[in-house]
């Protein structure tokens, strides 16, 4: 059992070091979050514009 725990600890250290050695250092996560924020902002802006256009169209008397 202790050999298994030692192996798992060594494997965890090895994988953690591999994560640390990558050059992007979490850049992809940051890029995804920024992209999601921009998409959310765009959806809100389109919704506001759509409400204003619909309101203006409904106020026109024919």
SULLINSUL-V863526 format. One record per pair of residues at least 4 apart in sequence whose C-alpha atoms are under 7 Angstrom apart, sorted by sequence separation. I is the first residue (numbers start at 1). J is the second residue. D is the distance in whole Angstrom. If there is no record, write none. Layout:
# SULLINSUL-V863526
I&J&D, I&J&D
This chain:
# SULLINSUL-V863526
1&5&6, 2&6&6, 3&7&6, 4&8&6, 5&9&6, 6&10&6, 7&11&6, 8&12&6, 9&13&6, 10&14&6, 11&15&6, 12&16&6, 13&17&6, 14&18&6, 15&19&6, 16&20&6, 17&21&6, 18&22&7, 26&30&7, 27&31&6, 28&32&6, 29&33&6, 30&34&6, 31&35&6, 32&36&6, 33&37&6, 34&38&6, 35&39&6, 36&40&6, 37&41&6, 38&42&6, 39&43&6, 40&44&6, 41&45&6, 42&46&6, 43&47&6, 44&48&6, 45&49&6, 46&50&6, 47&51&6, 48&52&6, 49&53&6, 50&54&6, 51&55&6, 52&56&6, 53&57&6, 54&58&6, 55&59&6, 56&60&7
